[in-house]
């Protein structure tokens, strides 16, 4: 039973698409991790949240003051704020104005 040209074409496309996307994702991830290692080698601390993620974490903390995990979330928030204020290089795209507006909670 021979496969038709359409089936072989679809198989080739599927394999190329899968391996292409997987390879791209792997290369991108490894480059990001290399950048993180480089930052950590230079300053031993780095930002752990993007501006949007840190804003969402703060909003969650303010909206859930009685949650059992709020103390841990507050500690992580404050740790990120401290790292941003004390380091020169950042992994995420933080502007100086954004960093200056941050307050510990």
N, C-alpha and C positions, 0 to 999 in steps of 0.2 A: 504494500500500500504506500504509494508515493505521496509526498506532501505537495500541495499546489504552490504556485509562486506567491499567491496572496498570503497563505499561511506562513511560508518561509519569510516573506517580507515583514509580516506582523511580528513574527518571532524575533527577527533581527532588530526591528525598531524597539520592541519591548526590552530586549537585552541591552541595547545601547542606551536607551532612556534610563533604565534602572541603574546600570553601572555608571553612566554619566552623572546622574544626580547623586548617587552614593559617593563617587569620587570627589565631586565638587564639595559636598557636605563635609567629607573627611578633611580635605585640604583646608577648607575655611575654618573648621574647628581647630585644627592643628596650628594654624597661623594665629588664631585668637589666643590659644594656650601659650604659644611662644611669646606673644606680646605680654601676657600676664606674668610669665616667668621673668621676663626682662624687667618689668616694672618692679616686681617683688625683689629681684636681686639688687636693684638700685636703692630702694627705699623701705623695704621690709613690710610695708603696709600698702593697701590699695582700697579703692572704693569697691564696695560689694553690691551696690544697687545703682541702676540708671536713675536719672532724674524722675522719670515717670514712675518707676517702681518704688522709689523712696517716698514720693508723694502719696502713692496708693497705700504704702505701709503706714504712713502717718495717719491717713484718713481711717484706715482700719483700726488703728490704736485708739483714735478719738471716738470712733463709733462703737467700740467694744471694750469699754473700760473694765468690765467685770469678767471678761474671758480669762480662763486659766492660763492662756499663753500670752497674755498682754505684757507681762513683765519681760519675757524672753524677746518679744517683738520690740519692745521699748529699748532693750539692751542692744539689739541688732541695729536699730535705727540710730541710736546715739553713737555706736561704734563706727558706723558709716560716716556720720557727720564729723566725728573726730578725725577719721582718716582723711576726709576731704579737706579739712582745715589745716592739717599738718603735712600734707604731701604736695608735691609740685606736679607730678604726672598722674593722670587719671586714665583709667581704662575706658570709662564711658564719657560721653561728650558733655562735660559740665562746664558752664561758663563761670567766670569769676563772680558775676552778679548773682547767679543761682546759689553758689556756695556761701556768699556773704549773707544771703537771706535765710539760710538754714539756722534753726535753733534746736538745741537739745530738748528732749521731752522727758 
